[in-house]
Amino acid sequence: MHRRTRPGPGSREARLASRLLALLLLPSALTTGSCANPIDFKQTLAMTDVVSGWFDAGVVAGRNKIVPNVTLRFRKKAPVELERISLNALFRATDGKESELDNDVFIQRVDFEGEQTPLITVRAENGYTADPPQSRADMLKHSEFRDMRVQILVKHGASQWTDMGWIDIKRQLLTQ
């Protein structure tokens, strides 16, 4: 009596089945990858309505705190099918030296409402603190205060990050 055994992973039958499956899936893989054309974000998007400054983060551990903050929106400069983007904001000191204030903020999904996004506020966690009675305005005038800027990067889906530019954080206090 012959007992039929299941083909092993290296058997001829298994290799043939694997090739057949690959041939059947190839057309759908080719059409899926070719549907989306890459988007040139620098040509199709503009950063607008930009406001930057130092946000009053209140009192943290008994100390006044301010953090770098930028608010902006993206507008479509050219017709493009784009419903959402991801955003990465890299806060860095303007002198280029590494700092405890360096902070990266990632926003996974920013939706477009027609031809533009709503206003997007990006706020770093790291900032300056000072003991009262030093006010937040005094902190901006301190001799050891380091100016900051933020690099804005965007992408859609599996595309590469595109550098949209740098925004200087103004030495002004923001309360909203």
C-alpha positions as CSV (number, residue, x, y, z in Angstrom):
1,M,0.0,0.0,0.0
2,H,1.4,3.4,-1.0
3,R,0.8,6.2,1.3
4,R,0.8,9.6,-0.3
5,T,3.0,12.1,1.5
6,R,2.9,15.8,1.5
7,P,5.6,17.4,-0.7
8,G,8.4,18.9,1.4
9,P,9.6,22.5,1.1
10,G,12.4,21.6,-1.3
11,S,10.4,19.2,-3.4
12,R,9.8,19.6,-7.1
13,E,6.0,20.1,-6.5
14,A,6.6,22.8,-3.9
15,R,8.9,24.7,-6.2
16,L,6.4,24.5,-9.1
17,A,3.5,25.7,-6.8
18,S,5.7,28.6,-5.6
19,R,6.4,29.7,-9.2
20,L,2.8,29.4,-10.2
21,L,1.7,31.5,-7.3
22,A,4.4,34.1,-8.1
23,L,3.1,34.3,-11.7
24,L,-0.5,34.7,-10.6
25,L,0.4,37.5,-8.2
26,L,2.8,39.4,-10.6
27,P,0.1,41.4,-12.5
28,S,-1.5,42.8,-9.4
29,A,1.9,43.7,-7.9
30,L,2.8,45.5,-11.0
31,T,-0.4,47.5,-11.2
32,T,-0.4,48.4,-7.5
33,G,3.1,49.9,-7.6
34,S,2.6,51.9,-10.8
35,C,-0.6,53.7,-9.9
36,A,0.9,56.4,-7.8
37,N,3.2,58.8,-9.4
38,P,5.8,60.4,-7.1
39,I,4.8,63.9,-6.0
40,D,7.3,66.8,-6.1
41,F,6.3,68.5,-2.9
42,K,8.5,71.5,-3.4
43,Q,6.6,72.2,-6.7
44,T,3.1,71.4,-5.5
45,L,3.0,72.6,-1.9
46,A,3.7,75.9,-0.2
47,M,4.0,76.6,3.6
48,T,1.7,79.6,4.4
49,D,0.3,81.5,7.4
50,V,3.5,80.8,9.3
51,V,3.7,82.1,12.9
52,S,6.6,81.2,15.2
53,G,7.6,82.0,18.7
54,W,8.0,80.7,22.2
55,F,4.9,79.1,23.7
56,D,4.1,79.8,27.4
57,A,3.9,76.2,28.7
58,G,2.9,77.4,32.1
59,V,4.5,76.3,35.4
60,V,6.3,72.9,35.3
61,A,7.8,71.5,38.6
62,G,7.5,75.0,40.1
63,R,9.3,76.7,37.2
64,N,8.1,78.9,34.4
65,K,8.5,77.1,31.0
66,I,8.6,78.3,27.4
67,V,9.0,76.0,24.4
68,P,9.6,76.7,20.6
69,N,6.4,76.7,18.6
70,V,5.4,77.0,14.9
71,T,2.0,77.3,13.4
72,L,1.5,76.9,9.6
73,R,-0.6,75.4,6.9
74,F,0.1,73.8,3.5
75,R,-1.5,75.0,0.3
76,K,-1.5,73.2,-3.0
77,K,0.3,75.4,-5.6
78,A,-0.6,73.0,-8.4
79,P,-3.4,70.5,-9.0
80,V,-2.4,67.2,-7.4
81,E,-4.3,64.3,-6.0
82,L,-3.2,64.4,-2.3
83,E,-5.5,63.8,0.6
84,R,-3.0,63.8,3.4
85,I,0.7,64.1,4.3
86,S,3.0,63.2,7.2
87,L,5.1,65.9,8.8
88,N,8.3,65.9,10.7
89,A,9.5,69.0,12.5
90,L,13.1,69.1,13.7
91,F,13.8,71.8,16.2
92,R,17.5,72.9,16.3
93,A,19.6,75.7,17.7
94,T,20.5,78.3,15.0
95,D,24.2,78.1,15.9
96,G,24.2,74.5,14.7
97,K,25.6,73.1,18.0
98,E,23.9,70.2,19.6
99,S,21.6,71.2,22.4
100,E,19.3,69.9,25.1
101,L,16.6,71.9,23.3
102,D,16.9,69.8,20.1
103,N,13.6,68.0,19.6
104,D,11.9,66.1,16.8
105,V,8.1,66.2,16.5
106,F,6.3,63.7,14.1
107,I,2.7,64.1,13.0
108,Q,1.6,61.0,11.2
109,R,-1.5,62.4,9.5
110,V,-2.3,65.9,8.3
111,D,-5.4,65.9,6.1
112,F,-6.2,68.4,3.3
113,E,-9.5,70.2,3.4
114,G,-9.8,71.0,-0.3
115,E,-6.7,72.9,-1.5
116,Q,-5.1,73.4,1.9
117,T,-4.6,71.9,5.4
118,P,-6.1,73.4,8.5
119,L,-3.6,75.3,10.6
120,I,-1.0,72.9,12.1
121,T,0.6,73.8,15.4
122,V,3.9,72.0,16.2
123,R,5.3,72.5,19.7
124,A,8.6,71.0,21.0
125,E,8.6,69.4,24.4
126,N,12.0,70.7,25.3
127,G,12.4,74.4,26.2
128,Y,13.7,76.8,28.8
129,T,12.7,76.9,32.4
130,A,13.3,79.6,35.1
131,D,12.5,80.1,38.7
132,P,10.1,82.9,39.5
133,P,10.3,85.9,39.8
134,Q,12.0,85.6,36.4
135,S,9.2,86.1,33.8
136,R,8.9,84.4,30.5
137,A,9.7,87.7,28.8
138,D,12.9,87.9,30.8
139,M,13.8,84.4,29.7
140,L,13.8,85.6,26.0
141,K,16.3,88.4,27.0
142,H,18.7,86.2,29.0
143,S,22.3,86.3,28.0
144,E,22.5,82.5,27.6
145,F,19.3,82.2,25.5
146,R,19.9,80.3,22.3
147,D,17.8,81.0,19.2
148,M,16.0,78.1,17.6
149,R,14.7,77.2,14.2
150,V,12.7,74.3,12.8
151,Q,13.2,72.2,9.7
152,I,9.9,71.0,8.1
153,L,9.9,67.7,6.3
154,V,6.9,66.1,4.6
155,K,6.0,62.8,2.9
156,H,3.1,60.8,1.6
157,G,2.8,57.1,2.1
158,A,6.1,55.3,1.4
159,S,7.7,58.2,-0.4
160,Q,11.0,59.8,0.9
161,W,11.0,62.8,3.2
162,T,11.1,66.1,1.4
163,D,12.8,69.1,3.1
164,M,10.3,72.0,2.8
165,G,12.7,74.5,4.4
166,W,13.7,76.1,7.7
167,I,11.6,78.5,9.9
168,D,13.3,80.7,12.4
169,I,11.6,80.7,15.8
170,K,11.0,84.4,16.6
171,R,11.8,85.8,20.1
172,Q,8.2,86.5,20.9
173,L,6.0,85.0,23.5
174,L,2.9,83.1,22.3
175,T,0.0,82.3,24.6
176,Q,-2.1,80.3,22.2
